[in-house]
Amino acid sequence: MLFVLLSPLAVSLWSTEAQADQVIDSFNDPLPEQTRPGDSDPITGLWAGTVAGVTQTQDIASQSELSGVLGGQRDTLVFSPNDNSDIKAIVNNGFLYYSTSFNTSGILELEYGGSADLNADLTADDSLAFEFEIEGDMNASKQVTLVVEVSSGSGVATDHVELALLASGVYQIPFADFPAVDFSDVDYMRFSFDASQVSRVDYLLEGGLRTTNCLQTPGAVVADVFLDSFEAPLPDHGMGGAGVAPFIWVGYGWGVLRPPIDIVTQEGLPGVSGGRRDTVLKVANPDEFAKLSARNTNGTPELYHTTGLATSGEMSFEYGASTNLDLDLSAHAAFEFYLEGDLDDGASVRPVDLHLEVISGTGSDTAQIQLTTNGRYVIPFSAFTGVDFGDIDFVAFDFDATAAQDVSYSLIGGFRASACE
């Protein structure tokens, strides 16, 4: 589907010096692989209890250099209070799966900053709370108790919150519930999911542990829907004689002249609505250079667009180009994304025009805004009067910098639909 801009609309937006809601753990970095006693297939996870006559009370994994984890390190523990149990915790592809095959359940703990202070400013993006989504068979008689412990200032100030998980849903834990903690300098976090007092509890943590600036009513929290979390890699491209790397580039670079436009279709992508991302990258002057690359800043993924000294160009991202997305966003209020770059270096402004197109089962509409500063951009659904947000089939973001030169910027944390404007 080609991106076509109709009449521009005046769109209210909010922007500030900020980064995206931060990823604490995306659950895209698997636990170490091991084969349990009596099994033939390995798991990317931990186990405790008794399996095939072999008993262990706990299993621990300490991992470092994890790209999808804040600070790069995760310490994971599963503990069984009773040998007559069989507990597994598996991490992969954005999920953490905890199961108890029979009898007494146990404890799962996730620690961040255990060996080196995180020094993480969780308020830099105006975040107000931790957020996660859980699906499982918890209820009033099968309660999972979550204890969250946070330390700041090199461990001087520590506080904790206890929360009963009684049903599937999205849970938020406000930073205000930790009055002793300075969330602009968080050094350590521990999330302990305790089901040791009940039996046969299974649950799935979906989409990772994150922060959020969208504080909602407890018990009625709506999770963000990611059109693209930016966690799926870009395809490999050659860099002249320097090998290959996962990025897209056009124009003249590394002594090689490529076409001034590249259209890349990727399918089966995790973290992308419909699994397909269609990316177009253009450069206005074929003798110049533009590149789009994927990178990661302390656990939060981003797409980075860079150009040469005199280069201007355009890039677009389409979702639902071949098969309708069929997304129900009726419980949400706005599209949201985050941008950081040199659009305004204090001496001049290099504007980037954003054209956003949305098509539903009953109609379509477009909006246009100009991006001139770093920060969070929120485009309310009310700007798209011809669209039924209960049945979204196609969304496209087009970033046009042809009116500017030498502009580089990052899109941080993904394109999402948020419940807050």
C-alpha positions in Angstrom: 0.0 0.0 0.0 1.4 3.4 -0.9 1.4 6.2 1.7 -0.9 9.0 0.5 -1.3 12.2 2.5 -4.7 13.8 2.3 -5.6 17.1 3.9 -3.4 18.0 6.9 -5.1 18.2 10.3 -4.2 20.4 13.2 -3.1 18.0 15.9 -2.6 18.7 19.5 0.5 17.1 20.9 2.7 17.1 24.0 6.4 17.1 23.8 9.2 17.4 26.4 12.8 16.5 26.9 12.3 12.8 27.5 13.0 9.3 26.5 10.6 6.4 26.0 9.1 4.5 28.9 12.0 2.4 29.9 12.4 -1.3 29.5 13.5 -3.0 32.7 13.4 -6.5 31.1 12.0 -7.2 27.7 12.1 -11.0 28.3 13.7 -11.3 24.9 17.0 -12.5 26.4 16.4 -16.2 27.3 17.6 -17.8 30.4 20.5 -20.3 30.0 19.7 -23.5 28.2 19.7 -26.7 30.2 18.2 -30.2 30.0 16.3 -31.4 33.0 16.7 -34.9 34.4 14.7 -37.4 32.4 14.0 -35.0 29.5 15.5 -35.1 26.0 14.8 -31.6 24.9 16.5 -28.6 26.6 14.7 -25.6 28.1 15.8 -22.0 28.2 15.0 -21.7 31.9 15.3 -22.8 35.5 13.7 -25.6 37.5 13.2 -26.6 41.2 11.6 -29.5 43.0 11.9 -33.1 42.0 12.2 -34.3 38.4 12.9 -38.0 37.5 14.1 -38.7 41.0 16.5 -35.7 41.1 15.7 -33.0 43.7 17.0 -29.5 43.9 15.5 -26.8 46.2 16.5 -23.9 44.0 18.0 -22.9 40.7 19.9 -19.7 40.0 21.1 -17.9 36.8 23.3 -14.8 36.8 23.5 -13.3 33.3 25.3 -10.2 32.0 25.5 -8.3 28.7 21.8 -8.7 28.0 20.7 -6.2 25.4 17.0 -6.2 26.5 17.7 -5.7 30.2 18.2 -2.4 32.1 21.9 -2.4 33.1 22.5 -5.6 31.1 22.4 -7.9 34.1 19.6 -10.2 35.3 19.8 -12.5 38.3 17.0 -15.1 38.3 16.0 -17.6 41.0 13.3 -20.2 41.3 12.7 -21.8 44.8 10.7 -24.8 45.9 9.6 -25.0 49.5 8.7 -28.6 49.1 10.6 -31.4 47.3 7.3 -32.8 46.1 6.9 -30.2 43.3 8.0 -29.5 39.8 8.6 -25.8 39.0 9.8 -24.3 35.7 10.5 -20.7 34.7 11.2 -20.1 31.0 12.1 -16.8 29.3 12.0 -16.3 25.6 10.5 -14.1 22.8 9.0 -11.4 25.1 7.5 -13.9 27.6 8.3 -15.3 31.0 6.4 -18.5 31.7 6.2 -20.0 35.2 4.5 -23.3 35.8 4.0 -25.9 38.6 3.1 -29.3 37.3 1.7 -30.5 40.6 1.5 -29.9 44.4 3.1 -27.0 46.1 4.2 -24.0 44.0 7.2 -21.8 44.9 9.0 -18.5 44.3 10.3 -16.7 41.2 12.7 -13.8 41.8 14.1 -11.3 39.3 16.9 -9.0 40.3 18.5 -6.1 38.5 21.6 -4.2 39.8 22.7 -7.0 42.0 26.4 -6.7 41.3 26.7 -3.1 40.0 24.5 0.0 40.7 22.1 0.7 37.9 22.3 4.5 38.3 19.1 4.6 36.3 16.9 7.7 36.1 13.4 6.2 35.8 11.8 9.7 36.0 13.7 11.1 32.9 10.6 10.3 30.7 8.1 11.4 33.4 7.4 7.8 34.2 5.2 7.4 37.3 5.0 3.6 37.8 6.2 0.1 37.0 3.9 -1.8 34.7 3.6 -5.5 33.6 0.9 -7.8 32.2 0.2 -11.2 33.7 -2.0 -14.0 32.5 -2.6 -17.1 34.6 -4.9 -19.2 36.9 -4.5 -17.0 40.0 -7.6 -16.4 42.1 -8.6 -15.6 45.7 -7.6 -19.1 46.8 -4.5 -19.3 44.5 -2.8 -15.9 45.2 0.5 -14.9 43.9 2.1 -12.3 46.2 4.4 -9.8 44.4 7.0 -8.0 46.5 8.9 -5.2 44.7 12.0 -3.9 46.4 13.8 -0.8 45.1 17.0 0.9 46.3 18.5 4.2 45.4 21.5 6.3 46.3 24.0 3.3 46.4 21.5 1.3 48.5 21.1 3.9 51.2 17.4 4.4 50.6 15.4 1.2 50.3 11.6 0.6 50.2 9.3 -2.2 49.1 5.7 -2.7 48.1 3.6 -5.9 48.4 0.8 -6.6 45.9 -1.7 -9.5 45.7 -2.1 -10.8 42.2 -5.5 -12.4 42.1 -6.4 -12.3 38.5 -5.0 -11.9 35.0 -4.6 -8.3 33.9 -2.3 -5.3 33.7 -0.8 -4.2 37.0 0.8 -0.8 37.8 2.9 -0.1 40.9 3.2 3.7 41.4 6.6 5.1 42.3 4.8 7.1 45.0 4.3 3.9 46.9 8.1 3.9 47.5 8.4 7.1 49.5 12.0 6.4 50.6 13.3 5.9 47.1 14.8 8.5 44.7 13.6 7.3 41.3 16.0 9.6 39.5 18.9 7.4 40.8 17.7 3.8 41.1 20.5 1.3 41.8 18.7 -2.0 42.5 15.3 -3.6 41.9 13.9 -7.0 42.9 10.6 -8.5 41.8 9.6 -11.5 43.9 6.6 -13.6 42.8 5.7 -15.8 45.8 3.2 -18.6 45.3 4.7 -20.8 48.0 1.5 -20.9 50.0 -0.6 -22.3 47.2 -0.5 -25.2 44.7 -0.5 -25.6 41.0 -0.2 -22.0 39.9 0.8 -21.2 36.3 1.2 -17.7 34.9 2.7 -15.8 31.9 4.4 -12.4 32.1 3.9 -10.9 28.7 5.8 -8.0 27.1 8.3 -7.5 29.8 8.7 -5.3 32.9 8.5 -1.6 32.0 7.9 1.9 33.4 4.9 4.0 32.3 3.9 7.6 32.4 0.2 6.6 31.9 -1.2 6.0 35.4 -4.6 4.4 35.2 -7.4 3.3 37.6 -6.3 0.1 39.5 -8.2 -2.9 38.2 -9.0 -1.2 34.9 -5.6 -0.8 33.4 -5.3 -1.1 29.7 -1.9 -2.1 28.3 -0.3 -0.2 25.5 -0.6 -1.9 22.1 2.6 -1.9 20.2 2.4 -1.4 16.4 6.2 -1.9 16.5 8.3 -2.3 19.7 11.5 -1.9 17.5 12.9 -5.1 19.1 12.8 -7.0 15.8 16.1 -6.5 13.9 16.5 -4.9 10.6 17.9 -7.0 7.7 21.6 -7.3 7.1 23.1 -5.1 4.4 26.6 -4.9 3.0 29.0 -2.0 3.9 31.2 -2.1 0.9 34.2 -4.2 1.8 33.5 -4.0 5.5 31.1 -6.9 5.8 27.5 -6.8 6.6 25.4 -5.3 9.5 21.7 -5.1 10.3 20.7 -1.7 8.8 19.2 -0.1 5.7 21.2 2.5 3.7 20.8 4.4 0.4 22.9 6.7 -1.7 26.7 6.8 -1.6 28.6 5.2 1.2 31.7 3.1 1.9 32.8 3.7 -1.7 29.6 2.1 -3.0 26.7 3.8 -4.9 23.3 2.3 -4.0 19.9 3.4 -5.4 18.4 6.5 -3.7 15.4 4.5 -2.4 15.2 1.1 -0.7 11.9 -0.7 0.1 12.3 -3.5 2.6 9.6 -5.9 3.6 10.0 -8.1 6.7 7.6 -10.7 7.9 7.3 -12.9 11.0 8.6 -10.2 13.3 8.1 -10.4 17.0 6.8 -7.2 18.7 5.2 -6.0 15.4 1.4 -5.9 14.9 0.6 -8.4 12.2 4.2 -9.5 12.2 5.0 -7.5 9.1 6.9 -4.2 8.8 7.3 -2.4 5.4 10.1 0.2 5.5 11.0 2.8 2.9 14.2 4.8 3.1 14.9 7.6 0.6 17.6 10.2 0.0 16.9 13.3 -2.0 20.4 13.5 -3.6 21.6 10.1 -4.9 25.2 11.1 -4.3 24.5 11.6 -0.6 23.9 9.1 2.1 21.1 8.0 4.6 21.1 5.1 7.0 18.5 3.5 9.3 19.9 1.2 12.0 18.6 -0.5 15.0 20.3 0.0 18.4 19.7 -0.4 22.1 20.1 2.1 24.9 20.4 0.4 28.2 17.7 -2.1 27.4 15.3 0.2 25.4 15.3 -0.5 21.6 15.4 2.3 19.1 15.7 3.0 15.4 18.4 5.5 14.5 18.2 7.6 11.3 21.4 9.4 10.2 22.4 11.4 7.1 25.4 13.1 5.6 26.3 16.8 5.8 24.0 18.0 3.0 21.6 15.1 3.0 17.8 15.3 3.4 15.4 12.5 2.8 12.4 10.5 4.0 11.5 7.2 5.7 8.2 5.5 6.3 7.0 2.5 8.2 3.8 0.7 7.2 1.8 -1.9 9.2 -1.0 -3.9 7.6 0.1 -3.4 4.0 -0.7 -6.9 2.8 -3.2 -8.3 5.4 -5.5 -6.2 7.6 -4.3 -5.8 11.1 -7.9 -6.1 12.6 -6.8 -4.2 15.7 -9.4 -3.2 18.3 -8.0 0.0 19.8 -11.4 1.2 21.1 -10.0 1.2 24.7 -7.1 3.4 23.8 -6.8 7.2 23.2 -3.8 8.1 21.2 -0.7 7.0 19.1 2.5 7.7 20.9 6.2 7.7 20.1 9.5 9.2 21.3 12.1 11.1 19.4 15.6 12.4 20.2 17.9 14.0 17.8 19.5 17.2 16.5 16.3 18.8 15.1 17.1 21.8 17.3 20.7 22.3 18.1 20.2 25.7 19.6 21.5 27.5 16.5 18.9 26.3 13.9 15.8 24.1 13.7 15.8 21.2 11.2 12.1 20.2 11.1 10.8 16.8 10.2 7.3 16.5 8.9 5.3 13.5 10.2 2.4 12.2 8.0 0.3 9.6 9.8 -2.3 7.6 7.9 -4.9 5.3 9.5 -7.3 3.0 7.7 -10.2 1.1 9.4 -12.9 -1.2 8.1 -15.2 1.8 7.6 -13.0 4.7 6.7 -9.6 6.4 6.7 -8.0 9.6 7.7 -4.6 11.3 7.9 -2.9 13.8 10.2 0.2 15.9 9.8 2.5 17.4 12.4 5.9 19.0 12.4 8.6 17.6 14.7 11.0 20.3 15.9 12.1 19.2 19.4 13.1 16.1 21.3 10.5 14.4 23.4 7.3 12.4 23.5 4.7 13.0 20.8 1.1 12.0 21.3 -1.4 12.1 18.4 -5.0 11.7 19.8 -7.3 9.4 18.0 -9.8 12.3 17.9 -7.7 13.8 15.1 -8.9 10.9 12.8 -12.6 11.6 12.6 -13.2 9.2 9.7 -11.7 6.1 11.5 -13.3 3.3 13.5 -10.7 2.5 16.1 -12.5 -0.7 16.9 -11.2 -2.2 13.7 -7.9 -0.8 12.6 -6.5 -2.4 9.4 -3.5 -0.2 8.4 -1.2 2.4 10.0 1.7 4.2 8.4 4.2 6.7 9.8 6.1 8.8 7.2 8.9 11.0 8.4 9.8 13.6 5.8 13.0 15.7 6.3 13.3 17.0 2.7 12.9 20.5 4.0 15.9 20.1 6.2 19.5 19.1 5.9 21.9 17.0 8.0 19.3 15.8 10.4 19.7 12.7 12.5 17.3 11.4 15.1 16.3 8.3 17.0 12.8 6.8 17.4 12.9 5.2 20.9 10.8 2.4 22.4 8.4 1.8 19.6 5.2 3.0 18.0 2.3 2.3 20.4 -1.4 3.0 21.1 -1.8 4.4 24.6 -4.8 4.7 26.9 -3.7 8.2 27.9 -3.5 11.3 25.8 
